[in-house]
Amino acid sequence: MFLRFAADGQMNRILNQATLDGIKQAGGSTYEFLAIEDSRTCKRCQKLNHKRFKLKDKKVGLNFPPI
Protein backbone atom coordinates (compact mmCIF):
# COMPACT_ATOMS: atom_id res chain seq x y z
CA MET A 1 0.00 0.00 0.00
CA PHE A 2 2.81 2.44 0.87
CA LEU A 3 4.50 1.88 -2.49
CA ARG A 4 1.26 2.63 -4.33
CA PHE A 5 0.78 5.82 -2.28
CA ALA A 6 4.36 6.90 -2.97
CA ALA A 7 4.02 6.16 -6.68
CA ASP A 8 0.75 8.10 -6.90
CA GLY A 9 2.35 11.07 -5.16
CA GLN A 10 5.34 11.05 -7.47
CA MET A 11 3.11 10.84 -10.56
CA ASN A 12 1.08 13.78 -9.22
CA ARG A 13 4.26 15.87 -8.85
CA ILE A 14 5.40 15.00 -12.39
CA LEU A 15 2.03 15.87 -13.94
CA ASN A 16 1.76 19.16 -12.03
CA GLN A 17 5.28 20.19 -13.03
CA ALA A 18 4.56 19.32 -16.67
CA THR A 19 1.46 21.51 -16.52
CA LEU A 20 3.50 24.42 -15.16
CA ASP A 21 6.13 23.91 -17.84
CA GLY A 22 3.41 24.11 -20.49
CA ILE A 23 2.01 27.32 -19.01
CA LYS A 24 5.49 28.88 -19.03
CA GLN A 25 6.17 27.77 -22.61
CA ALA A 26 2.88 29.30 -23.72
CA GLY A 27 3.87 32.61 -22.13
CA GLY A 28 1.50 32.35 -19.18
CA SER A 29 2.23 33.89 -15.83
CA THR A 30 -0.54 32.44 -13.63
CA TYR A 31 -2.05 29.08 -12.76
CA GLU A 32 -5.38 28.06 -11.29
CA PHE A 33 -5.54 25.64 -8.35
CA LEU A 34 -8.08 22.92 -9.15
CA ALA A 35 -9.25 20.35 -6.63
CA ILE A 36 -11.57 17.42 -7.17
CA GLU A 37 -14.20 18.05 -4.56
CA ASP A 38 -15.36 14.85 -2.93
CA SER A 39 -15.49 13.36 0.57
CA ARG A 40 -11.67 13.07 0.66
CA THR A 41 -10.90 16.70 -0.25
CA CYS A 42 -9.26 18.55 2.65
CA LYS A 43 -10.45 21.95 3.84
CA ARG A 44 -7.29 23.67 2.56
CA CYS A 45 -7.82 22.33 -0.96
CA GLN A 46 -11.49 23.28 -0.87
CA LYS A 47 -10.52 26.88 0.00
CA LEU A 48 -7.88 27.01 -2.75
CA ASN A 49 -10.13 25.52 -5.43
CA HIS A 50 -10.41 27.81 -8.50
CA LYS A 51 -8.05 30.46 -7.08
CA ARG A 52 -5.38 31.91 -9.36
CA PHE A 53 -1.75 32.41 -8.40
CA LYS A 54 1.26 33.96 -10.09
CA LEU A 55 3.84 31.40 -11.19
CA LYS A 56 6.52 33.31 -9.28
CA ASP A 57 4.49 32.89 -6.07
CA LYS A 58 4.14 29.08 -6.38
CA LYS A 59 4.81 27.31 -3.08
CA VAL A 60 4.47 23.52 -3.03
CA GLY A 61 2.33 22.51 -0.07
CA LEU A 62 0.92 26.01 0.36
CA ASN A 63 -0.72 27.05 -2.93
CA PHE A 64 0.46 24.26 -5.23
CA PRO A 65 -0.01 20.50 -4.93
CA PRO A 66 0.70 18.28 -3.24
CA ILE A 67 -0.86 19.95 -0.23
PyMOL commands that set and color helices and strands:
alter all, ss='L'
color gray80, all
select helices_A, chain A and resi 2-25+43-48+55-57
alter helices_A, ss='H'
color red, helices_A
select strands_A, chain A and resi 30-32+52-54
alter strands_A, ss='S'
color yellow, strands_A
deselect
rebuild
show_as cartoon
